[in-house]
């Protein structure tokens, strides 16, 4: 059985858990999210995408 979840949902759950259980303040989570959106528009975006895809491949077991 394959389960497909949108990345936004997964990140939302992680953020909720960090705020609820780790005591991360809401404004810190908002600043990190905004920084991520700004970072995606820079020259670093291709490197981030490549690293993310490689990490997903390792987790999925499609890459050894």
N, C-alpha and C positions, 0 to 999 in steps of 0.2 A: 504494500500500500504506500503510495506516495502522497505526502502532505505538502501542499504549496501555500506558504504564507507570505503576504507582502512584507517587504523589509520595513516599511513604515510601521506596521503593526508590531513587529518584533521589537523595533527600537522604542516604540511607545510603551510596551510592557516592561522593557528594561529600565526606561526612564521612570515609570511609575514605581517600580520596585526600589530604585535608587532613592527616590524622594521619600517613599514610605518607610523603608527599612534601614537605609544608610544615613538618613538625615541630610541628604543633599537639598539645598534650598532651591525653590522653584526658579528664582532669577538666574541661578547658575546653569540650570538645565536649558533655560531660554537662551542664554548667552552662548552656550556650547552649540545649540541648534543653529543659531544665527551665524556663528563662526563657520559651521559646516557648509551652510548655503553660500557664504561669501567665498570660502575656500574652493568650492566646486567651480567657480568662475575664473580661477587662476590657471597658471601654467602647470600647476601640480595636479590638476584633475586627471589627466591620463595616467599618471603614476599611481594615484589613489585607486582608480578604477582597475588597473592591472593588478595591483596588490589585493584588492577585494576579490576579484575573480579567482586569483590564485588561491587565496584562503578558502573560498567556497569550494573549489575543486579538491583541496586537501581534505576538508571536512566531509565532502560527499564521497570521497574515496575514488574519484575518477583520475586522480593524479597520485603517483607514488613517490 
